[in-house]
């Protein structure tokens, strides 16, 4: 049984349908990439999984339990953590204060002091910056705080929406190395990313979303070697 199983969901903004009969699954321990052009519906799928919006129809099962009608805070309690695009830090709070916000659920709160030590091992620069306000950090450091805050919630599955967006190439590599380390430590990762080369190169499997529909799926290697993917997303 998959850890996360999405079955024929349809999603709407008002009367406008943006997701059409999407089915996909994520196994325990996998890194899964969801790729596609701007406006394809990738972020919408993450929002439906995390309860920030409701699917109009279909099922979303986590650990074989339907969650499509659950409130976001209940979904967080179950271990699904969504790191949204754009970092969305509390800019005047310190790095440590931002991280501690991530542990504000009943699963994570009792272990917050131990978890932050693990986060500092994963992202040592955050410990160096722990007393600085988030607004004073570079873009790459802010993204690390956003990822660290997600890890503070002790996720069973970590959903990352465009973690490399707007970063310099050297920082992009650092972000993807961090994603790999997170997976190696046992956390399942669902990654939405426009850096197709890096994301598929990192992933066990991937899905290609076009106009709100799953157009292709396969292993990361299969999709990277696919001529249509190479032409559309890599310019080759």
C-alpha positions in Angstrom: 0.0 0.0 0.0 1.5 3.4 -1.0 2.2 6.0 1.7 0.3 8.5 -0.3 -2.3 7.5 -2.9 -4.1 10.0 -5.1 -7.1 8.7 -7.0 -8.7 10.6 -9.8 -8.8 14.0 -8.2 -10.4 17.0 -9.9 -9.7 20.5 -8.6 -11.4 23.8 -9.2 -10.8 27.5 -8.6 -14.4 28.7 -8.5 -16.0 27.3 -11.7 -12.6 26.9 -13.5 -11.3 23.3 -13.5 -7.5 23.1 -13.2 -6.8 19.4 -12.3 -8.4 16.6 -14.3 -8.6 13.0 -13.0 -5.1 13.0 -11.6 -3.9 9.8 -10.1 -0.4 9.3 -8.6 1.2 7.5 -5.7 4.2 7.9 -3.4 5.8 4.9 -1.7 7.6 5.1 1.7 11.1 6.4 1.3 10.8 7.6 -2.3 11.8 10.9 -3.8 9.1 11.8 -6.4 9.3 14.7 -8.8 6.2 16.4 -10.2 7.3 18.5 -13.2 5.5 20.6 -15.7 5.3 24.1 -17.1 4.0 27.2 -15.4 0.3 26.9 -14.8 0.2 23.1 -15.3 -1.3 22.6 -11.8 1.7 21.3 -9.8 1.2 23.6 -6.8 -2.5 23.0 -6.9 -2.0 19.3 -6.3 0.2 20.0 -3.3 -2.4 22.4 -1.9 -5.1 19.7 -2.3 -2.9 17.1 -0.5 -2.2 19.5 2.4 -5.8 20.6 2.7 -5.3 24.2 1.7 -7.9 23.6 -0.9 -10.4 20.8 -1.4 -10.5 18.5 -4.4 -13.9 18.7 -6.1 -13.9 14.9 -6.4 -11.7 11.9 -6.1 -9.8 10.5 -3.1 -6.5 11.3 -1.4 -5.3 8.5 1.0 -2.4 8.8 3.4 -1.4 5.6 5.1 -4.6 4.1 3.6 -6.8 6.7 5.3 -8.9 9.2 3.3 -7.7 12.8 4.0 -9.3 14.8 1.2 -11.9 16.3 3.6 -9.5 16.9 6.5 -8.5 20.3 7.8 -4.9 21.4 7.2 -3.9 21.2 10.8 -5.2 17.6 11.0 -3.1 16.7 7.9 0.0 18.2 9.5 -0.7 16.1 12.6 -0.7 13.0 10.4 2.8 13.9 9.2 2.3 15.6 5.8 4.3 18.8 5.7 4.1 21.3 2.9 6.9 23.8 2.3 5.3 26.3 0.0 6.9 28.3 -2.9 8.3 31.6 -1.8 9.7 30.6 1.7 7.1 32.6 3.6 9.2 33.1 6.7 8.4 35.4 9.6 10.9 38.1 8.6 11.4 39.8 11.9 11.7 36.6 13.9 15.1 34.9 14.3 16.1 31.8 12.5 15.6 29.7 15.7 12.2 31.2 16.3 11.1 30.4 12.7 12.3 26.9 13.1 10.4 26.4 16.4 7.2 27.5 14.7 7.5 24.3 12.6 7.2 22.1 15.7 3.8 23.6 16.7 1.9 20.3 16.5 1.3 17.6 19.0 3.5 15.1 17.2 6.5 17.4 17.0 6.3 19.7 20.0 7.4 17.3 22.8 10.6 16.5 20.8 11.3 20.0 19.5 14.6 20.4 21.4 16.0 17.2 20.0 14.7 17.8 16.5 16.3 21.2 16.2 19.7 19.6 16.9 19.0 17.2 14.0 18.1 20.2 11.8 21.3 22.0 12.7 23.3 18.8 11.8 21.4 18.7 8.4 21.8 22.5 7.9 24.7 23.7 10.0 24.6 27.2 8.6 21.3 27.7 10.4 22.9 27.2 13.7 25.5 29.8 12.8 22.6 32.2 12.0 20.2 31.2 14.7 20.0 34.6 16.4 19.7 36.6 13.2 16.3 37.8 11.9 15.1 36.0 8.8 15.0 39.2 6.8 18.8 39.6 7.1 19.5 36.2 5.4 20.4 35.5 1.8 17.8 33.9 -0.5 19.5 30.5 -0.2 19.7 30.8 3.6 16.0 31.7 3.8 15.2 28.6 1.7 17.2 26.5 4.1 15.2 28.0 7.0 11.9 27.1 5.2 13.1 23.5 4.7 14.4 23.3 8.3 11.0 24.6 9.6 9.3 21.8 7.6 11.7 19.2 9.2 10.9 20.5 12.6 7.4 19.2 12.2 8.9 15.7 12.0 7.3 14.9 8.6 6.5 11.4 7.2 6.3 13.0 3.8 7.9 16.4 3.0 6.4 18.3 0.1 8.7 21.0 -1.4 7.3 23.5 -3.8 10.0 25.1 -6.1 12.8 25.1 -3.5 15.4 26.2 -6.0 13.4 29.1 -7.4 15.4 32.3 -7.8 18.6 30.9 -6.4 22.1 31.1 -7.8 23.4 27.8 -9.4 25.8 27.1 -6.5 23.0 27.4 -4.0 20.7 25.3 -6.2 23.2 22.4 -5.9 23.2 22.8 -2.1 19.4 22.7 -1.9 19.3 19.5 -3.9 22.0 17.9 -1.8 19.9 18.8 1.2 16.9 17.1 -0.3 19.0 14.0 -0.9 20.2 13.9 2.7 16.6 14.3 3.9 15.6 11.2 1.9 18.6 9.3 3.1 17.5 9.9 6.7 14.2 8.3 5.9 11.8 11.1 5.1 9.7 10.6 1.9 9.9 13.6 -0.4 7.4 14.9 -3.0 9.2 17.6 -5.0 7.6 20.2 -7.3 10.5 21.7 -9.3 11.1 23.4 -12.6 14.8 22.5 -12.5 14.0 19.3 -14.3 17.6 18.1 -14.8 18.4 18.2 -11.0 15.0 17.1 -9.8 14.6 14.0 -12.0 18.3 13.2 -11.5 17.6 13.0 -7.8 14.2 11.2 -8.0 13.2 7.6 -7.9 10.2 8.4 -10.1 8.4 11.3 -11.7 5.2 12.6 -13.1 4.8 15.1 -15.9 1.8 17.4 -15.6 0.4 19.2 -18.6 -2.7 21.3 -18.6 -3.9 19.7 -15.3 -3.4 16.1 -16.5 -0.7 13.5 -16.0 0.9 13.3 -19.4 3.8 10.9 -18.6 5.3 9.0 -15.7 8.3 6.8 -15.1 11.6 6.6 -13.3 13.7 9.7 -13.0 16.2 8.2 -15.5 13.5 7.2 -18.0 12.0 10.7 -18.0 15.4 12.3 -18.3 16.2 10.1 -21.3 12.7 10.7 -22.9 13.2 12.8 -26.1 10.0 14.8 -25.6 11.0 15.7 -22.0 14.5 16.6 -23.2 13.1 18.9 -25.9 10.3 20.5 -23.8 12.2 21.0 -20.5 15.9 20.8 -21.2 16.1 22.5 -24.6 17.9 19.5 -26.1 
